Amino acid sequence: MRKDNTLYVVIPCYNEEEVLKETTKRLKDKISSLISKKKISSKSKVMYVNDGSKDNTWQLIKEISDKEKNFTGITLSRNRGHQNALLAGLMSAKNYADVIISMDADLQDDINAIDEMIEKYNDGCDIVYGVRSARKKDSFFKKTTAQGFYKFMKIMGVDVIYNHADYRLTSKRVLENFSDFKEVNLFLRGMFPLIGYKTDIVYYERAERFAGESKYPLKKMLNFAWDGITSFSVKPIRMILNLGIIMFLISLLMLIYFLIVKVTGHAVKGWTFIVTSIWMLSGVQMLSLGIIGEYIGKIYSETKARPRYIISENLEEVENDSKN
């Protein structure tokens, strides 16, 4: 049984000024409740990660940190995207916490699931995934595309937890090991299952967004899915190889057919077939080159090994310095 552990809740924020006060109110009640029940240490905190917001998000985070002892924050030097902002928060929080929970700022993740996550952590789990129990509140389009996303990822060989986003609990030692993963192209949902250790699942019903607009429209979701596939699977490359073999075999059959037609004297001028074949083969070649190019581009990004994020201000460090 693990006791008196310091919990940090890491929340990436990008233009979340509309929802931040309500998020703070609800999480303050939850953290206070857990502390009073002696499930977590009084040193536990919520760490907001400002991902280069263009509104007053960072100013709000600083005001909240000044007023509330169980709240702190960091800000990135510029917008780096959700996954990089989340990673920055996790890597920072592990320096202060025994256990870390990541979640979104929009209050769609049920904060009451935190209690069960901590119970499973106390029972020996190092990773606890928050998984949606249903998608009743999603539109038909959202539900279909989301389910298709997870199924397609599985087909492509990417090990992801079905209906899990980035609501999860991880122990300090998990993040210590996770820091050895140096990829620039991040897909955290696929990376955590690679670590191992004892894991479990907590099911919850996802609510509607409290305020503001979703930061993941369809275009971003498609890009996110493609990043996940190309970061974890070589199946698209193998599909190109298989397609090439099939096209080669078809071309051999067509060659034999044309030779027979020529020898028997039944050759017909068929410009439609020729033009169609040229366009089809050109399209296949361009598609293949595009997929290969995506992989080469990712290799290019990885070899440069540029920092995935830069923290311009850490309120936790400022507070510790002032105490010293």
C-alpha positions as CSV (number, residue, x, y, z in Angstrom):
1,M,0.0,0.0,0.0
2,R,1.4,3.4,-1.0
3,K,0.6,6.2,1.4
4,D,1.2,10.0,1.8
5,N,2.1,10.4,-1.9
6,T,2.4,13.8,-3.5
7,L,0.0,14.1,-6.5
8,Y,0.5,16.6,-9.3
9,V,-2.3,17.0,-11.9
10,V,-0.8,18.3,-15.1
11,I,-3.1,20.2,-17.4
12,P,-2.0,21.6,-20.8
13,C,-3.7,25.0,-21.6
14,Y,-4.0,26.8,-24.9
15,N,-6.4,29.8,-24.9
16,E,-8.4,28.4,-22.0
17,E,-9.3,31.6,-20.2
18,E,-13.0,30.9,-20.5
19,V,-12.8,27.7,-18.6
20,L,-9.8,28.1,-16.3
21,K,-11.6,29.6,-13.3
22,E,-14.2,26.8,-13.2
23,T,-11.5,24.1,-13.7
24,T,-9.6,25.6,-10.8
25,K,-12.7,25.7,-8.6
26,R,-13.6,22.0,-9.2
27,L,-10.0,20.8,-8.9
28,K,-9.5,22.8,-5.7
29,D,-12.4,21.0,-4.1
30,K,-11.2,17.6,-5.4
31,I,-7.6,18.1,-4.2
32,S,-8.8,19.4,-0.8
33,S,-11.1,16.4,-0.4
34,L,-8.3,13.9,-1.2
35,I,-6.0,15.7,1.2
36,S,-8.6,15.7,4.0
37,K,-9.1,11.9,3.5
38,K,-5.3,11.5,3.7
39,K,-5.2,9.9,0.2
40,I,-2.6,12.3,-0.9
41,S,0.0,14.6,0.6
42,S,-0.8,18.3,1.5
43,K,2.0,19.2,-0.9
44,S,-0.1,18.0,-3.9
45,K,-0.8,20.5,-6.6
46,V,-2.4,21.2,-9.9
47,M,0.2,22.3,-12.5
48,Y,-1.1,24.3,-15.5
49,V,1.0,24.3,-18.6
50,N,0.5,27.4,-20.8
51,D,1.2,26.3,-24.4
52,G,1.9,29.8,-25.8
53,S,-1.7,31.0,-25.4
54,K,-2.7,34.2,-27.2
55,D,-5.3,35.2,-24.6
56,N,-5.0,35.8,-20.9
57,T,-4.5,32.2,-19.9
58,W,-0.9,32.7,-18.5
59,Q,-1.9,35.8,-16.5
60,L,-4.8,33.8,-15.0
61,I,-2.5,30.9,-14.1
62,K,-0.2,33.3,-12.3
63,E,-3.1,34.9,-10.4
64,I,-4.4,31.5,-9.4
65,S,-1.0,30.3,-8.3
66,D,-0.6,33.5,-6.1
67,K,-4.0,32.9,-4.4
68,E,-4.1,29.1,-4.2
69,K,-1.3,27.2,-2.5
70,N,-2.2,23.9,-4.3
71,F,-1.9,25.4,-7.8
72,T,1.2,26.2,-9.8
73,G,2.1,26.6,-13.5
74,I,4.8,26.7,-16.2
75,T,4.7,28.5,-19.5
76,L,6.4,27.5,-22.8
77,S,8.4,30.0,-24.8
78,R,5.9,29.5,-27.7
79,N,3.1,27.3,-28.8
80,R,4.4,23.7,-29.2
81,G,1.2,21.7,-29.5
82,H,-0.7,19.7,-27.0
83,Q,1.6,16.7,-26.9
84,N,4.7,18.7,-26.3
85,A,3.0,20.9,-23.7
86,L,1.8,17.8,-21.9
87,L,5.3,16.3,-22.0
88,A,6.8,19.5,-20.6
89,G,4.3,19.3,-17.7
90,L,5.0,15.7,-17.0
91,M,8.7,16.0,-17.0
92,S,8.5,19.1,-14.7
93,A,6.0,17.5,-12.3
94,K,8.0,14.3,-11.8
95,N,10.6,16.4,-10.0
96,Y,8.1,17.3,-7.3
97,A,5.6,14.5,-7.2
98,D,5.3,10.7,-6.5
99,V,2.3,10.3,-8.8
100,I,1.1,12.4,-11.7
101,I,-2.3,12.6,-13.4
102,S,-2.7,14.3,-16.8
103,M,-6.0,15.6,-18.1
104,D,-7.4,18.4,-20.3
105,A,-8.6,21.8,-19.1
106,D,-12.0,21.7,-20.7
107,L,-13.6,19.7,-17.8
108,Q,-14.7,16.9,-20.2
109,D,-12.6,14.4,-18.2
110,D,-14.5,13.3,-15.0
111,I,-12.3,14.5,-12.1
112,N,-14.2,12.0,-9.8
113,A,-12.3,9.2,-11.6
114,I,-9.1,10.5,-9.8
115,D,-10.2,8.8,-6.6
116,E,-10.3,5.4,-8.3
117,M,-7.1,6.0,-10.1
118,I,-5.3,6.7,-6.8
119,E,-6.8,3.5,-5.3
120,K,-5.4,1.5,-8.2
121,Y,-2.1,3.2,-7.8
122,N,-2.1,2.3,-4.1
123,D,-2.8,-1.3,-5.1
124,G,0.4,-1.3,-7.1
125,C,-0.4,0.0,-10.5
126,D,2.1,2.3,-12.1
127,I,-0.1,3.4,-15.0
128,V,-3.9,3.8,-14.9
129,Y,-5.7,4.8,-18.1
130,G,-8.9,6.8,-18.0
131,V,-11.2,5.2,-20.6
132,R,-14.5,6.5,-21.9
133,S,-17.3,4.1,-21.0
134,A,-19.6,5.4,-23.8
135,R,-19.9,8.1,-26.5
136,K,-23.6,8.9,-26.1
137,K,-23.1,12.7,-26.1
138,D,-21.0,12.6,-29.3
139,S,-22.5,13.4,-32.7
140,F,-22.8,10.6,-35.2
141,F,-19.8,12.0,-37.2
142,K,-17.6,12.4,-34.1
143,K,-18.5,9.0,-32.8
144,T,-17.8,7.3,-36.1
145,T,-14.5,9.0,-36.8
146,A,-13.3,8.5,-33.2
147,Q,-14.0,4.8,-33.3
148,G,-12.6,4.5,-36.7
149,F,-9.4,6.2,-35.5
150,Y,-8.8,3.6,-32.8
151,K,-9.6,0.7,-35.0
152,F,-7.4,2.0,-37.8
153,M,-4.5,2.5,-35.4
154,K,-4.9,-1.1,-34.3
155,I,-4.9,-2.3,-37.9
156,M,-1.7,-0.3,-38.5
157,G,-0.1,-2.1,-35.6
158,V,-0.1,0.8,-33.1
159,D,-0.7,-0.4,-29.5
160,V,-3.3,2.1,-28.1
161,I,-5.9,1.8,-25.4
162,Y,-9.4,1.9,-27.0
163,N,-11.3,5.1,-26.2
164,H,-8.4,6.5,-24.1
165,A,-7.1,10.0,-24.8
166,D,-4.5,11.6,-22.4
167,Y,-6.4,11.2,-19.1
168,R,-4.0,8.9,-17.2
169,L,-2.2,8.3,-14.0
170,T,1.5,7.5,-14.0
171,S,4.0,6.9,-11.2
172,K,7.2,8.8,-10.8
173,R,9.3,5.8,-11.9
174,V,7.3,5.5,-15.1
175,L,8.1,9.1,-16.0
176,E,11.8,8.5,-15.0
177,N,11.9,5.8,-17.6
178,F,9.8,7.8,-20.0
179,S,12.4,10.5,-20.0
180,D,14.7,8.1,-21.9
181,F,12.3,8.3,-24.9
182,K,13.9,10.9,-27.1
183,E,11.5,11.1,-30.1
184,V,10.7,14.5,-31.5
185,N,7.5,13.3,-33.1
186,L,5.3,12.6,-30.1
187,F,2.3,10.3,-29.8
188,L,2.0,9.8,-26.1
189,R,-1.0,7.5,-26.3
190,G,1.2,5.0,-28.1
191,M,4.4,5.6,-26.1
192,F,3.2,4.8,-22.6
193,P,2.1,1.2,-23.4
194,L,5.7,0.5,-24.5
195,I,7.0,1.1,-20.9
196,G,5.3,-1.8,-19.3
197,Y,4.8,-2.1,-15.5
198,K,1.5,-3.0,-13.9
199,T,-1.4,-1.1,-15.6
200,D,-5.2,-0.9,-15.1
201,I,-8.2,1.0,-16.5
202,V,-10.7,3.3,-14.9
203,Y,-13.9,3.9,-16.9
204,Y,-15.7,7.2,-16.8
205,E,-18.4,9.1,-18.8
206,R,-17.0,12.1,-20.7
207,A,-18.9,15.3,-20.3
208,E,-19.5,18.1,-22.8
209,R,-16.9,20.9,-22.9
210,F,-17.7,23.4,-20.2
211,A,-16.8,26.5,-22.3
212,G,-14.7,27.6,-25.3
213,E,-14.0,25.7,-28.5
214,S,-12.3,22.4,-29.1
215,K,-8.6,22.6,-29.8
216,Y,-8.8,19.5,-31.9
217,P,-11.0,20.0,-35.0
218,L,-11.1,17.4,-37.7
219,K,-8.0,18.6,-39.6
220,K,-5.9,18.4,-36.4
221,M,-7.3,15.0,-35.5
222,L,-6.4,13.6,-38.9
223,N,-2.9,15.0,-38.6
224,F,-2.7,13.6,-35.1
225,A,-3.7,10.1,-36.4
226,W,-1.2,10.3,-39.2
227,D,1.6,11.3,-36.8
228,G,0.7,8.3,-34.6
229,I,0.7,5.9,-37.5
230,T,4.0,7.1,-39.0
231,S,5.7,7.3,-35.6
232,F,4.8,3.7,-34.6
233,S,4.2,1.6,-37.7
234,V,6.0,0.7,-40.9
235,K,2.8,-0.9,-42.3
236,P,2.2,2.0,-44.8
237,I,5.7,1.3,-46.3
238,R,5.0,-2.4,-46.5
239,M,1.6,-1.6,-48.1
240,I,3.5,0.3,-50.8
241,L,5.8,-2.8,-51.3
242,N,2.8,-5.1,-51.6
243,L,1.1,-2.7,-54.0
244,G,4.2,-2.5,-56.1
245,I,4.3,-6.3,-56.3
246,I,0.7,-6.5,-57.3
247,M,1.1,-3.9,-60.0
248,F,4.2,-5.7,-61.3
249,L,2.3,-9.0,-61.6
250,I,-0.6,-7.2,-63.3
251,S,1.8,-5.6,-65.7
252,L,3.2,-9.1,-66.6
253,L,-0.2,-10.5,-67.2
254,M,-1.1,-7.5,-69.4
255,L,2.2,-7.9,-71.3
256,I,1.3,-11.5,-72.0
257,Y,-2.2,-10.5,-73.1
258,F,-0.9,-7.8,-75.5
259,L,1.6,-10.2,-77.0
260,I,-1.2,-12.8,-77.6
261,V,-3.4,-10.1,-79.2
262,K,-0.5,-8.9,-81.3
263,V,0.4,-12.4,-82.5
264,T,-3.2,-13.3,-83.4
265,G,-3.6,-10.1,-85.3
266,H,-6.4,-8.6,-83.2
267,A,-4.5,-5.6,-82.0
268,V,-6.8,-2.6,-81.4
269,K,-5.8,1.0,-80.9
270,G,-7.0,1.7,-77.4
271,W,-5.9,5.1,-76.3
272,T,-8.5,5.2,-73.5
273,F,-6.9,2.2,-71.8
274,I,-3.4,3.6,-72.3
275,V,-4.3,7.0,-70.9
276,T,-6.2,5.5,-67.9
277,S,-3.2,3.2,-67.2
278,I,-0.8,6.1,-67.3
279,W,-2.9,8.2,-64.9
280,M,-3.5,5.3,-62.5
281,L,0.2,4.3,-62.4
282,S,1.2,8.0,-62.0
283,G,-1.2,8.4,-59.1
284,V,0.1,5.2,-57.4
285,Q,3.6,6.5,-57.8
286,M,2.8,9.9,-56.4
287,L,1.0,8.4,-53.4
288,S,3.9,6.1,-52.7
289,L,6.4,8.8,-52.9
290,G,4.3,11.0,-50.6
291,I,4.1,8.2,-47.9
292,I,7.8,7.6,-48.2
293,G,8.4,11.3,-48.0
294,E,6.5,11.5,-44.7
295,Y,8.8,8.9,-43.2
296,I,11.9,10.7,-44.5
297,G,10.6,13.9,-43.1
298,K,10.2,12.3,-39.7
299,I,13.7,10.9,-39.9
300,Y,14.9,14.4,-40.7
301,S,13.2,15.8,-37.7
302,E,14.5,13.1,-35.4
303,T,18.1,13.5,-36.6
304,K,18.1,17.2,-35.8
305,A,17.1,16.4,-32.2
306,R,15.9,19.9,-31.5
307,P,14.3,20.5,-28.0
308,R,10.7,19.4,-27.9
309,Y,9.8,22.4,-25.7
310,I,11.4,25.4,-23.9
311,I,10.1,26.5,-20.6
312,S,10.3,30.2,-20.2
313,E,8.9,30.4,-16.7
314,N,8.3,27.9,-13.9
315,L,6.2,29.2,-11.0
316,E,7.2,26.2,-8.9
317,E,10.9,27.1,-9.1
318,V,10.1,30.8,-8.4
319,E,8.2,29.7,-5.2
320,N,11.0,27.4,-4.0
321,D,13.6,30.2,-4.6
322,S,11.6,32.7,-2.6
323,K,11.3,30.2,0.3
324,N,15.1,29.7,0.3
